[in-house]
């Protein structure tokens, strides 16, 4: 679950998951549900999300606070290194997930 507590900058706890990893795990768990993906596909997507989140300095707090539109964030997280998103379905699932995150956080 989401722990309470202050959200620091992108602190990486010794041995703990980084924000980007945690975010990637969460996104993949939600977004790939029901898509019939193999675990290796999920791992690949998870790695991509993690890398993209790091590059864009996005963590959960940043996403929920919503300085970027959910579509923008979906594209940031799901685009591969060549600038493609392999699956529209994935992208839209991600956008929906981000919207629901924001709604649950604020309502």
SVG drawing of the C-alpha trace seen along z (x, -y; Angstrom):
<svg xmlns="http://www.w3.org/2000/svg" viewBox="-14 -22 36 37">
<polyline fill="none" stroke="black" stroke-width="0.4" points="0.0,0.0 1.0,-3.6 2.8,-4.6 2.0,-7.9 4.8,-10.2 6.5,-13.1 7.6,-12.7 11.3,-13.7 13.1,-14.4 14.0,-11.3 15.6,-9.6 16.8,-6.1 16.8,-4.2 19.7,-1.8 18.6,1.5 15.0,0.3 13.0,-0.1 13.5,-3.4 10.5,-5.6 10.8,-4.8 10.8,-1.0 7.8,-1.3 6.0,-3.3 6.8,-0.9 5.6,2.1 2.4,0.3 1.8,-0.8 2.4,2.6 0.2,4.3 -2.7,2.1 -2.2,1.4 -1.3,4.9 -4.1,6.6 -6.3,8.6 -4.1,8.0 -2.8,11.6 0.8,10.6 3.7,13.0 5.7,12.2 8.7,11.3 6.6,8.7 5.5,7.3 9.1,7.1 10.1,5.3 7.4,2.8 8.2,2.4 11.9,1.6 10.8,-0.9 8.5,-2.7 11.2,-2.7 13.8,-4.2 11.3,-6.8 10.3,-7.8 13.9,-8.3 14.7,-10.3 11.6,-12.5 12.2,-12.7 8.6,-11.5 7.5,-9.8 4.2,-9.0 3.8,-12.4 4.7,-14.2 2.2,-12.3 -0.6,-12.7 0.0,-16.4 -0.6,-16.7 1.6,-19.3 1.4,-17.3 -1.8,-16.1 -2.4,-12.4 -2.0,-11.8 1.4,-13.5 2.5,-11.3 1.1,-8.2 3.2,-9.0 6.3,-9.8 6.1,-6.5 5.2,-4.2 7.3,-5.4 10.4,-3.3 13.8,-4.7 12.9,-5.3 9.9,-7.3 7.3,-4.7 4.6,-3.4 4.2,0.3 0.6,0.5 -2.2,-2.1 -4.1,0.1 -1.2,-0.1 -1.0,-3.9 -4.7,-4.4 -4.7,-2.0 -1.9,-4.0 -3.8,-7.3 -6.9,-5.8 -4.8,-4.6 -3.2,-8.0 -6.6,-9.6 -8.0,-7.2 -4.9,-7.7 -5.6,-11.4 -9.3,-11.0 -8.7,-8.6 -6.1,-10.9 -8.4,-14.0 -11.8,-12.6"/>
</svg>
